C-alpha cells in the first residue's frame, strides 16, 4: 500500500494538486493538520485537526489499519515540544500503533523511537530548511519503507 503523507499546507492548494497529479494510484492520502480548506474540495485526503484549523471539524486524531500496521495520525501541537517524541510514542503504544504521522513543526523527520516509526513530512508552506516543501511516502507491506520527498530537488 502506498500512503502519501503531507502536513501544514495552510490553505495553499498548489502542492496538494501536484501530489494528487503525481500519485493518482496511491492508496491513502493523509494530511497531518493545518489544512485550512474545506475537506469537500479534497475528499482524497484524510485530515486531522491542526492548531490553525479551529473553524473546521476535523478529528484530533485518526487511527488507520493498513495491512499489518496501525497508524496514529495527529498534528502534534497537543504535545509540548520538549516531550513530544516520548508522548507520541506513549500515545501510539496505547493505541497499538507502530507508526505515528504528525506535523506542526514544519521540519521533516523519519526516525524510529522505541519501536515506533515517527514520520513528519515537513510542510507544504513556510518550510523550515533549505530544501523547501516536502512530503512523505510510506510503502507499507509486511515491512514499512518511508522516504521524505522534496518538490524543489
C-alpha positions in Angstrom: 0.0 0.0 0.0 1.2 3.5 -0.9 0.5 6.2 1.6 1.2 9.8 0.9 1.6 12.0 4.0 1.5 15.8 4.0 1.1 18.5 6.6 0.9 22.2 7.1 -0.4 23.4 3.7 -2.2 26.3 5.5 -4.8 26.7 2.8 -2.5 26.6 -0.2 -3.6 24.2 -2.9 -0.9 24.1 -5.5 1.2 21.4 -3.8 -1.9 19.3 -2.9 -3.0 19.4 -6.5 0.5 18.4 -7.6 0.6 15.5 -5.2 -2.7 14.2 -6.5 -1.4 14.5 -10.0 1.9 12.7 -9.3 0.3 9.8 -7.3 -3.1 9.1 -8.8 -3.0 5.4 -7.7 -1.9 6.0 -4.1 -4.0 4.0 -1.6 -4.2 6.7 1.0 -3.6 10.5 1.3 -3.1 11.7 4.8 -2.9 15.4 5.9 -1.5 15.9 9.4 -3.3 19.2 10.1 -3.2 22.9 9.4 -5.2 22.2 6.3 -7.3 25.4 6.4 -9.5 24.2 3.5 -12.9 22.6 3.1 -12.3 18.8 3.0 -15.1 18.6 0.4 -12.6 20.1 -2.0 -10.1 17.4 -1.3 -12.0 14.3 -0.4 -9.0 12.1 -1.2 -7.3 13.3 2.0 -7.9 12.1 5.5 -7.3 15.2 7.6 -6.7 15.8 11.4 -7.2 19.0 13.3 -4.2 21.3 13.4 -3.8 24.3 15.7 -4.9 26.6 12.9 -7.9 24.6 11.9 -10.2 25.9 14.6 -13.1 26.6 12.3 -13.2 23.1 10.9 -14.5 19.9 12.5 -11.6 17.5 11.7 -10.9 14.8 14.3 -8.0 15.4 16.7 -6.5 12.0 15.7 -7.0 9.2 13.2 -6.2 5.6 13.6 -5.7 3.7 10.3 -5.1 0.0 10.0 -3.1 -0.7 6.8 -2.1 -4.2 6.3 -0.4 -5.5 9.5 0.4 -2.0 10.6 -1.5 0.6 12.6 -1.0 4.4 12.0 -1.8 7.1 14.5 -2.2 10.5 12.8 -2.1 13.7 14.8 -1.0 17.2 14.2 1.4 17.3 17.2 0.6 20.6 18.7 -1.1 18.8 21.6 2.3 17.8 22.9 4.9 20.2 24.3 8.0 20.2 22.2 10.4 19.1 24.9 8.4 15.9 25.5 6.7 15.5 22.1 8.6 12.4 21.0 8.1 10.5 24.2 4.4 11.4 24.3 3.8 10.5 20.7 5.4 7.1 21.3 3.4 6.6 24.5 0.1 7.5 22.7 1.0 5.2 19.8 1.6 2.3 22.1 -1.7 3.0 23.9 -3.4 2.7 20.5 -1.3 -0.3 19.5 0.1 1.8 16.6 3.6 1.2 15.3 3.7 4.3 13.1 2.9 8.0 14.0 2.4 10.6 11.3 2.5 14.1 12.7 3.2 17.7 11.6 3.2 21.1 13.3 7.0 21.7 13.4 7.4 22.2 9.6 10.5 20.1 9.9 10.9 16.8 8.0 11.7 13.8 10.1 11.9 10.0 9.9 13.0 8.1 13.0 12.3 5.0 14.9 11.9 5.5 18.7 11.3 2.6 21.0 10.0 0.5 18.1 7.6 3.2 16.7 8.2 5.0 13.4 7.8 8.7 13.8 7.2 10.4 10.5 6.9 14.1 10.0 6.6 15.0 6.3 7.6 18.6 6.9 5.4 21.3 5.4 3.9 22.4 2.2 4.0 26.1 3.2 6.5 28.1 5.3 9.0 25.2 5.2 11.9 25.1 7.6 15.1 24.1 6.0 16.8 24.9 2.7 15.2 22.1 0.6 11.7 23.6 0.6 8.2 22.0 0.6 8.2 18.3 1.4 6.0 15.3 1.9 6.5 11.6 2.8 5.7 8.4 1.0 5.1 5.2 3.0 5.3 2.0 1.2 3.5 -0.4 3.6 3.7 -4.1 3.1 5.0 -6.6 5.6 7.7 -4.0 6.2 7.4 -0.2 6.1 9.6 1.8 3.8 9.4 5.6 4.4 11.0 8.3 2.4 10.9 12.1 2.6 10.5 13.8 -0.8 11.1 17.5 -1.7 9.4 19.4 -4.5 12.4 21.6 -5.3 15.1 18.9 -5.7 
